[in-house]
């Protein structure tokens, strides 16, 4: 009835890595790998057949990144936003793809950004920055970007390896 997104996870059982389906068939642990932490904690009193206490560690193979950023205009107008793909979002600002505040006031120069692993932390930080007075926003920008240059100015530019001239590319 409910649709869920599957996440790629790597399950490590007693120090041996396996996919979640392999782990369920190989494990002598009576509690499945997808059990809750409390069920696992309660089951760890008894050792398995090999004499080891069952241990499971999950590693997220699809880590998400969220970005809070500030773009500005040449006249000093600031726009604060949050995205899960900063490259795409800054390209949208630079191409003036979407209507709104940033397009109206020509905010297309990336002057500040920070990344988060948790979406709620990113949303909270965006709200915090938006609540600050202008002087405090400028102070945080100049703390990492004192000249106010466009941090994404060369994003997407052609790169050359050592001893390879860019002109030939």
Secondary structure, DSSP 8 states (H G I E B T S, - for coil): --------EEEEETTEEEEHHHHHHH---SS-TTS-HHHHHHHTTSB-TTS-B--EEEEESS---EEEEEEE-TT--EEEEEES-HHHHHHHHHHT-S-SHHHHTT--EEEEEEEESSHHHHHHHHHHHHHS-HHHHHHHHHHH-TT---TTTTTT-----TT--GGG-
